[in-house]
Amino acid sequence: MEPYVVLNVKNKVGYIEFFHPEHNAMPSDNLSQLATLIDEAGADDMVRVIVLRSGGNRTFCAGASFMELVSISDEKTGTAFFSGFARVINAMRQCPKLILVRVQGKAVGGGVGLAAAADYCLATRHAAVRLSELSIGIGPFVIEPVVSRKIGRTAMSQMSIDAETFYSAEWAKEKGLYAEVFETVEALDEGMEVLAQKLCGYHPEALQELKKVFWEGTGHWNDLLLQRAAISGRLVLSEFTKSTLKKFR
């Protein structure tokens, strides 16, 4: 199947779904489209609440596209690629609508960042998490602020250093990344639908004001995340990272 990012509005809920055949990895095109659709849904008066999800029943998001990372040959291109993750996180942060994230399977790297940038995140018991960046010679620099904000600096440091370990969905719930963990995808979808429709019945202005409260103190992230993208854009050019990515490929 071809990669896609789509927005569908149903019963006042804006469903944004992304897909990539590489375990829902994120190349530049998908990142750009995702940020754009988040902006569009946020500005759509027909949308009260946004649900962000990925296609398929397995991996939620494998993070950065390794195929694209291997092809990066200069620092400018590398910075531009990681800036795509910065733009998505900032779009989620600045969106005036509450964003619910559905995590049906494993989340790696940038996928953990998407879950952390949610205003409310629901998952299945298969939704283990891992920050693998250090193992390939870079680090979770762009997503660090949003992950640390959600689960705390200690848990973030643990995941970053123990870069080859998957942490269970229950661990992620205990740390505050997931609000609830379901046994099956079907139960997850039912729970998400009930929550989304309930929120659609609340006062829209109250929801918007609450969103502002949630993200107080993050106004400097527009610059901060781009600065972090530049770090990753430089490190991805190292011989260590290049050789490691080729092995994964």
Beta strands, then each sheet from edge to edge (+ up, - down):
strand 1: 4-10
strand 2: 13-19
strand 3: 49-54
strand 4: 98-103
strand 5: 107-108
strand 6: 120-124
strand 7: 129-130
strand 8: 180-182
sheet 1: 1+ 2- 3- 4- 6- 8-
sheet 2: 5+ 7+
end
